[in-house]
Amino acid sequence: MIASLLIANRGEIACRIIRTARRMGIRTVAVYSDADAKALHVREADEAVHIGPSPAAESYLVGDKIIAAAKDSAAEAIHPGYGFLSENADFAAAVIDAGLVWVGPRPESIRAMGLKDAAKKLMDEAGVPVTPGYLGEDQSEKRLAEEAEKIGYPVLIKAVAGGGGKGMRKVDDPANFADALQSCRREATAAFGNDHVLLEKWIESPRHIEVQIFGDSHGNVVHLFERDCSLQRRHQKVIEEAPAPGMDEATREAVCGAAVRAAKAVDYEGAGTVEFIADASEGLRADRVWFMEMNTRLQVEHPVTEEITGQDLVEWQLRVASGEDLPCRQDQLAINGHAIEARVYAEDPANGFLPSTGRLDIFSYFGGKLRHYHNDRQDSGVEQGDSVSPHYDPMIAKLVEHADSRERAIDNLIEACRTVRIHPVRTNAGFLAELLDQDAFRSGSITTGFIGSLQSDFFEKPEIAEDVLGEIALWMSAEWGWPGPSGFDLDLAITGFRLNQERRQDVVFWVDKKLKTARLPQNASSEDFIGDKAFVMDGEGAVAFSDGYSYEVRLRPIGGAAAGAASDGAILSPMPGKIIAVSVGEGDVVAKGDKLLTLEAMKMEHTLVAPFDGTVAELDAQEGGQVSEGALLARIEAPVSD
């Protein structure tokens, strides 16, 4: 068995590998860039080696630096994780040539599957069904356009060296083919240094089905069943699950059998994923599932396979790399229950999913505690106080739920996403919870285009729930000891607060500190204070959390001398009510603290006073008049300085 292992990666996957290696008694070595000097994977490893500046092109993507780090730290093997150099055949060969153990497939297998056109030809020869399309060497625009006509529109143009949705265009009309081809080629050249493309028939109701396979150096290959990764945004997976909903045994046997044949065709060793596209217009059928590509590495979504099979795939990788047989035969593997994973990213769904970077001042999930009644799992590469760097992928964590049924796994994962409390970095946690709760997802009928079909308002951040606001009002009045309005019971307080930038109007609550209740002025009954507060004190306000979203709340007491007064001298009604007394007239000179008028609401009187010395420039209140919350009642004008 390998005794020491260098992880040529960072973040969540590096921490994931370290956990298994530690359990197996393997010494671990981390590598890090300038930006990651204090990162979690560096803190968790037994040793860490600096490999360069923050940009990945100058650190994590420089194979020579990583190999040198392995030798300097006396590591025996290198695990590439996923991304970065994990599917770079030249790097794999260099590791082996340096006398180190490569925890991954042989370089020849990586090369065989590295180009989509060559891989499809190889799969076709191995009897693996491939999507109808064109894989020819003739890359002229004329020939490609002719082949597109033969395939029939719509067609998909794909870069042969592509991945992650780059160099990919759907074309619905022949008139748009030339422009789409040029755009695809430019993007492919920039991303992969290769402008060759292939054409595929566009599948109208596509589902993304993939099969986890594993091979060893003794010729054994098994599959660990399938995953469904159809919930995607711009070809990037968002939520993954295993097994695939609606998959019958006959189709499973056909798809998983094809994946094993694909692996054997390239003498595969280690972990890999064979990806298929299915036409789900009539449900999942064996004759409507086609090979897309093979990922010659561990996948981000491998935890759902681990959860339903009870296997540790990183342990399998390390054992296979050490020359051992596969830990299990095919007949020893079975599906147990259902698992779903949600990728929590540092991004803002309401702002086009732009990445959000910075320090994680607040960071927790599952309510910050172990939920014994759930099978919770989180794989993360950060902790509270760490930072999300602009240099790397913005994934913060993967939340995984395993249950005896798909329905229960969905419910548990929705709850888990709603417990995410992260600030000030924005995340997609609330968005994920809403996605999981959609009828289309619950029924298992979504396709890869589901997120793209949603209306724009689906991505907007909802307003904070009123019960959360009530909790904050009560908690603040108890913690800060705000006084009640002068002349009334000091155990009652009228508390108002404003949501900074996200809700401009004040929300006003009546708070009864004796009974520990808070209510909106217009409500006839009180809402009990729950106690497990969904907010964190923050200076003169709080950061509130509701259903996976965070909200900055700035609070101010309403009552006493400050009641109802804006900084510009505007006297606003703090709540709906009736004017029972007007103590001044328009043009009167007043001093700071002078009584202006009295408002009755909810059987209480509330006195509004002058915020500073000045003159009553406007008076819009009359005795007996009803006013609404936020209504302008008067305006005090400060004296003009000489």
Secondary structure by P-SEA (a helix, b strand, c coil): cccbbbcccccaaaaaaaaaaaaabbbbbbbbccccccccccccccbbbbccccccccccccaaaaaaaaaaacccbbbbccccccccaaaaaaaaaaccccccccaaaaaaaccaaaaaaaaaaaccccccccccccccaaaaaaaaaaacccbbbbcccccccccbbbbccccaaaaaaaaaaaaaaaccccccccccccccbbbbbbbbbbbcccbbbbbcbbbbccccccccccccccccccccaaaaaaaaaaaaaaaaaaccccbbbbbbbbccccccccccbbbccccccccccaaaaaaaacccaaaaaaaaaaccccccccccccccbbbbbbbbccccccccccccccccccccccccccccccbbbbbbccccccccccccccccbbbbbbcccaaaaaaaaaaaaaaccccccccaaaaaaaaaaccccccccccccccccccccccccccccaaaaaaaaaaaaaaacccccccccccccbbbbbccccccbbbbbbbcccccccccccccccccccccccccccccccccccccbbbbbbbbbccccccccccccbbbccccccccccccccccccccccccbbbbcccbbbbbbbcccccccccccccccccccccccbbbbccccc
